[in-house]
Amino acid sequence: MYLKQLRHKNRSVFLTWMLSYISVLLVPILISGVIYGATLNVVKAEINRANQSILVQMEQAIDSQFKGIESLSLEVSLNRRIASFISADPILSDSDHYEIYQIANDLRVYEIANDFLEGIYIYYKNSDTVIARNNRMNIEALYDHIRLEEQMPFQSFQKYFDQWYIKGYHSVVVSEENEWRPTVMYAQNATSTIMNQPGAVLLFMIDRSKLLEQASVPEEGTIFILDEDNRFIASTGESLAEPALHYSDMPEESGQLEIETSGSKLVASYTTSSITGWKYVMTLPAGVYHQKMNVVEQLTIASILLCLIIGGGVTYWLLKRNYLPIHALIQSLSFKAGVTFDRGSNEYSFLEQALSSTFHEKEELHNKLNQHNNTLRSHFLQRLLKGQLDSHIPLHESFSAYDLRFPLGGFSVILLRIEHFGKFHRKDEDQVHNKRLLHFLIANVVEEVARKSVNAYAVELDQELLACIVNHQLSSPEEQRGELEHIAEETMSFIASHADVQLTAAISAQQEGEYGIFQAFQEAVEAMEYRIIAGSGGIIHYADLSGSDNQGAAPGGYFYPLKAEQQLIVMVREGQLDKAKTFVGEIVQKNVTTEPYPFHTAKCLMFDLMATLQKVIGEIRIAGKPDMPDGVRAIERLMQCQTVGEMRSQLYDMLELLCGYVNNNREYCSNPLIDKVMKYVNEYYQDENLNISMIGEAFSMTPSYVSKLFKDLAGESLLDYINKTRLAQAKLLLTSEKYNVSEISLMVGYNDVNTFHRIFKKFEGITPGRYREVK
């Protein structure tokens, strides 16, 4: 059932032909795969058999040597002189020393007869004597010469020889030229014929290099022996580093493993000695081990590739010959008619249906383009205003495609901003719909008003901003200004009267040519930004923004010097509301309202004025009077203002609160004596001797009393007031380059310039020199 559905879905003649040719190609490929698998198993079995044969031969040779050592140990233990010396007393006699000499000669004979032995030692427990062929020693000297492990303590070494039964092979280390060299030792005890008398231990040191001397090692291969403690006994390699294969990795009597060490792969074959239990291991690089198998694999791959190349060539030739005419026809139809061919379908059915579907899709596409023409034209006008058009498409072709007509040479842009939505304002879900309806109304009104005399197109930019591109004759700026202003006034009047919606209009200067539309739009945007200065609900011309610099204002900044700030602080501290309002109005008038002024600079001025009032709050605050105006709230309200007029109103409100606070609490902060003290300080601040004692003498009071009285009534210490008065004059002098810091220090009453630096930084946070650089 599944195959029937598959054939039904895949009806392409190309697929049918392809499956037929592939089935022919699979026959030799399958045959090659079967041959490869059988050959690979045969070669692998032959290699394993050869490796195991080498290991078995080596095992038999080494085990034969071990059996010879065991026979030799039996022969040595039965030696008359060696056996009789077991009963020697701990204190040796002259005859005992002669016996030792004879035993050493016998040991020398045994060693010469067995070239795979490095040495033979006999340890007699009763006399604590160790006899070798060249010398005699005790158990401690033997410990210094031979150990089972390099770090083995003497107590463990002694305990090993105290065992009643000892027999076996061990990997030990031998001291040679102050270094420990690994070797192999066979140990067997020889018992005494006398009951309860300690016997002797025979030690045979085996030359480990002779163990594998006759081993047949394959090229690039390595053979090594591991004991049950995973230690190297012998190896055909140059080094005896940590083995890559551990004893625990080889649980069987014999076998084969693949391992990876130092980034290279090895094949390890192993067998187990029936005498010692050691593992005899032979390792080969994986590349060498698989060399023959790789040859078989290469032959198999070559045969498969040959089948694929020859069969693929024949298949390609037949498919091309049979399918090329149909493919060419379908490709031509897909390319020219834009119809996609499903390769799973039948080619003849596709050809039958393609022509009718092509014409039907083209008709639908044409209808959709007509329906969305207005949306596409709006997007094009938005890109035209922002200068984001494709440079490789001529403008006149784009104008023709979107049915836009600009027959005249002059261009201007009118921006209309919605200040509030009037009758269209809703708080429910219909708000979005109402905004779209209002945008549609404004766009149609401004186009209709403009087209009475010129050609115009309106487009929505965002939720509150619309733009109208006006195409007109190039004329004088005055004539063009009047015509554009008339369009804006009539549109704003109509919308205000019928929809109760307030608009702000920004008008650019006239530009020549279609490529001047982007410049006109930028000018209108810049003029709309000036709305924060001029206020909302009016008409702003870009030409009005190019006036001369403000009188008194610094280029790129505003006019609000330190002296003016100090005057404003004095007015507020004295509660002079009318003077403070007049003074603030003059500052704003001088900087903002007399000439066009950057809106961000106007904001900076307003925040600077508010910062001055923040300073006043800190100076006039009276302890225990919680009705001080909140300066933080005042700054938050100022940030929410949209125009300079609103900001100025917030400043006036703050002035009223501060002056009212001063006047309402005048009894707390006004005292004739304090006024006289302040006047005295202002007159004599240049005197370097001016201090609390001098003021006390001037008013016939003790220094402590006048200081406490001033602190209670003025809210700050008298010494701080003296320093602030001096620093206020110093800051005025620092704004000019006429005097250096040392001269200014003397002029304001500090005879030590370091004291002046310290006090200035304490109150102002920076040094006098840095203050001069900033100002």
Stockholm file with secondary structure:
# STOCKHOLM 1.0

chainA/1-775         MYLKQLRHKNRSVFLTWMLSYISVLLVPILISGVIYGATLNVVKAEINRANQSILVQMEQAIDSQFKGIESLSLEVSLNRRIASFISADPILSDSDHYEIYQIANDLRVYEIANDFLEGIYIYYKNSDTVIARNNRMNIEALYDHIRLEEQMPFQSFQKYFDQWYIKGYHSVVVSEENEWRPTVMYAQNATSTIMNQPGAVLLFMIDRSKLLEQASVPEEGTIFILDEDNRFIASTGESLAEPALHYSDMPEESGQLEIETSGSKLVASYTTSSITGWKYVMTLPAGVYHQKMNVVEQLTIASILLCLIIGGGVTYWLLKRNYLPIHALIQSLSFKAGVTFDRGSNEYSFLEQALSSTFHEKEELHNKLNQHNNTLRSHFLQRLLKGQLDSHIPLHESFSAYDLRFPLGGFSVILLRIEHFGKFHRKDEDQVHNKRLLHFLIANVVEEVARKSVNAYAVELDQELLACIVNHQLSSPEEQRGELEHIAEETMSFIASHADVQLTAAISAQQEGEYGIFQAFQEAVEAMEYRIIAGSGGIIHYADLSGSDNQGAAPGGYFYPLKAEQQLIVMVREGQLDKAKTFVGEIVQKNVTTEPYPFHTAKCLMFDLMATLQKVIGEIRIAGKPDMPDGVRAIERLMQCQTVGEMRSQLYDMLELLCGYVNNNREYCSNPLIDKVMKYVNEYYQDENLNISMIGEAFSMTPSYVSKLFKDLAGESLLDYINKTRLAQAKLLLTSEKYNVSEISLMVGYNDVNTFHRIFKKFEGITPGRYREVK
#=GR chainA/1-775 SS CHHHHHHHHCCCHHHHHHHHHHHHHHHHHHHHHHHHHHHHHHHHHHHHHHHHHHHHHHHHHHHHHHHHHHHHHHHHHTCHHHHHGGGCCSSCCHHHHHHHHHHHHHHHHHHHHCTTEEEEEEEETTTTEEECSSCEECHHHHHHHEESSTTCCHHHHHHHHTCSCCEEEEEEEEEETTEEEEEEEEEEEECCSSTTCCCEEEEEEECGGGTTTTCCCCTTCEEEEECTTSCEEEESSSCCCSCSSCGGGCCSSEEEEEEEETTEEEEEEEEECTTTCCEEEEEEEHHHHTHHHHHHHHHHHHHHHHHHHHHHHHHHHHHHHHHHHHHHHHHHHHHHHCCCCCTTSCHHHHHHHHHHHHHHHHHHHHHHHHHTHHHHHHHHHHHHHHTCCCTTSCHHHHHHHTTCCCCSSEEEEEEEEEEECGGGCCSSTTHHHHHHHHHHHHHHHHHHHHTTTSEEEEEECSSSEEEEEEEECCCCHHHHHHHHHHHHHHHHHHHHHHHCCEEEEEECCCEESGGGHHHHHHHHHHHHHTHHHHCSSSEEEGGGGGCCCCTTSCTTSCCCCHHHHHHHHHHHHTTCHHHHHHHHHHHHIIIIISSCCCHHHHHHHHHHHHHHHHHHHHHHCCTTCTTCCCHHHHHHHHHTCCSHHHHHHHHHHHHHHHHHHHHHTHHHHCCHHHHHHHHHHHHHTTCTTCSHHHHHHHTTSCHHHHHHHHHHHHSSCHHHHHHHHHHHHHHHHHTSSSSCHHHHHHHTTCSCHHHHHHHHHHHHSSCHHHHHHHC
#=GC SS_cons         CHHHHHHHHCCCHHHHHHHHHHHHHHHHHHHHHHHHHHHHHHHHHHHHHHHHHHHHHHHHHHHHHHHHHHHHHHHHHTCHHHHHGGGCCSSCCHHHHHHHHHHHHHHHHHHHHCTTEEEEEEEETTTTEEECSSCEECHHHHHHHEESSTTCCHHHHHHHHTCSCCEEEEEEEEEETTEEEEEEEEEEEECCSSTTCCCEEEEEEECGGGTTTTCCCCTTCEEEEECTTSCEEEESSSCCCSCSSCGGGCCSSEEEEEEEETTEEEEEEEEECTTTCCEEEEEEEHHHHTHHHHHHHHHHHHHHHHHHHHHHHHHHHHHHHHHHHHHHHHHHHHHHHCCCCCTTSCHHHHHHHHHHHHHHHHHHHHHHHHHTHHHHHHHHHHHHHHTCCCTTSCHHHHHHHTTCCCCSSEEEEEEEEEEECGGGCCSSTTHHHHHHHHHHHHHHHHHHHHTTTSEEEEEECSSSEEEEEEEECCCCHHHHHHHHHHHHHHHHHHHHHHHCCEEEEEECCCEESGGGHHHHHHHHHHHHHTHHHHCSSSEEEGGGGGCCCCTTSCTTSCCCCHHHHHHHHHHHHTTCHHHHHHHHHHHHIIIIISSCCCHHHHHHHHHHHHHHHHHHHHHHCCTTCTTCCCHHHHHHHHHTCCSHHHHHHHHHHHHHHHHHHHHHTHHHHCCHHHHHHHHHHHHHTTCTTCSHHHHHHHTTSCHHHHHHHHHHHHSSCHHHHHHHHHHHHHHHHHTSSSSCHHHHHHHTTCSCHHHHHHHHHHHHSSCHHHHHHHC
//
